[in-house]
Amino acid sequence: MIRQLFDKETSTYTYLVADMRSRKALLIDPVDAQVERDLKLLRELELELVYTVETHVHADHVTGSGKLREATGAKSVVSATEGVGCADIPAAHGHRLALGSLELEARATPGHTSGCMSWVLEHEGRTHVFTGDTLLIRGCGRTDFQSGDSTTLYQSVHTQLFSLPDSTVVHPGHDYRGQTHSTIGEEKAHNPRLNREIDQATFVGIMADLKLAPPRMIDVAVPANLSCGRKVEVQGG
C-alpha cells in the first residue's frame, strides 16, 4: 500500500508505505505538525511503524521522525552524507530497506542538497520512486543553499531517475499546484527545466536566474532536522 498525505502549511507530501501481509510500515518525510494525524492513521490501519525515511535535511519544515521514534520505536533513516548523528540508519547509495515482503532501494540524488536520496520501490507490478525535492512535477528543487549545486542535480536526475522505466510513478516531496504524482516519461517529455531537450548548461542557467527568497523556516528547520526534529535553542544577546 502507498498512501499520500499532505501538510497544507508547507505543501509537503508525506508517504505511508506498508506491506499489508506483515502490517509493517514506513513514513517518508513526516512533518512534526502532522505526527498525531500519522499515528492515528497507523492505529486505524493496524500497522506497525518500522522506519521513518528522510529524503534530505529539509529547510521548509521540521521532521516528525524524532516524535515518531519516541511514540513507536521506529528507526530513522537518513543519507549518511547529511551528517545527522541521531539517525538510526545512515544510508548510502544502493542501501536496501526491507519492509516485510517489500524492499526499497536508495539512490543518491544530490543537487538540491548534498545529501538528497531518492527511494525506489517495486510495488504491485510497477516501479515507484520517491524523489523528495530532487524531481518535482514539472520542476525540481532549488540549488542555491545547503550545498546545492545545479550541475550535480542535473546529473542526478539524468543518471539516477531518468534511467528508470518511463512508466515509473514519481512521488515528489512537494507540490504547490494541486498535482499529486507524475511519471518519469512525463517528466522527460514535459518538465520545463529538465526535459530531454534541455542540456546541462541551459539547466544551470535556468537555475541561476531563479533568484528565490530564502525558505521561511530555514533558520529553525535545518538545525532541528540535523537533530532529528528536536528544536535547537538559538543563542542571542
Secondary structure as UniProt FT lines:
FT   STRAND          2..7
FT   TURN            8..11
FT   STRAND          12..19
FT   TURN            20..23
FT   STRAND          24..28
FT   HELIX           32..34
FT   HELIX           35..44
FT   TURN            45..46
FT   STRAND          48..53
FT   HELIX           65..72
FT   STRAND          75..79
FT   HELIX           80..82
FT   TURN            85..86
FT   STRAND          89..91
FT   TURN            93..94
FT   STRAND          96..99
FT   TURN            100..101
FT   STRAND          102..108
FT   TURN            114..115
FT   STRAND          117..123
FT   TURN            124..125
FT   STRAND          126..132
FT   TURN            133..134
FT   TURN            137..138
FT   TURN            146..147
FT   HELIX           150..156
FT   HELIX           157..161
FT   TURN            162..163
FT   TURN            166..167
FT   STRAND          169..172
FT   STRAND          182..183
FT   HELIX           184..190
FT   TURN            192..194
FT   TURN            196..197
FT   HELIX           200..208
FT   TURN            216..217
FT   HELIX           218..225
FT   TURN            226..229
//
